[in-house]
Amino acid sequence: MNNTQSANFQAGQAKGQAEEKGSQLMDQASNAAQSAKDSMQQAGQQLQAKAQDAAQAVKDATGMNK
């Protein structure tokens, strides 16, 4: 293998490694975004449940539930 072939081979290897690293980083970012989305949905559901409980408490306290 001459110097040009060796340099081309090494450049190809470096490109492949960079592409793989980029793919891994994209996967990590996607996983982080999905985790944040799941956390926000859970927080929203908890907040909605608390609001419903509060509304029910007001109805019970004011006699509007009868």
ABEGO torsion letter per residue (X at the ends): XBAAAAAAAAAAAAAAAAAAAAAAAAAAAAAAAAAAAAAAAAAAAAAAAAAAAAAAAAAAAAGAAX
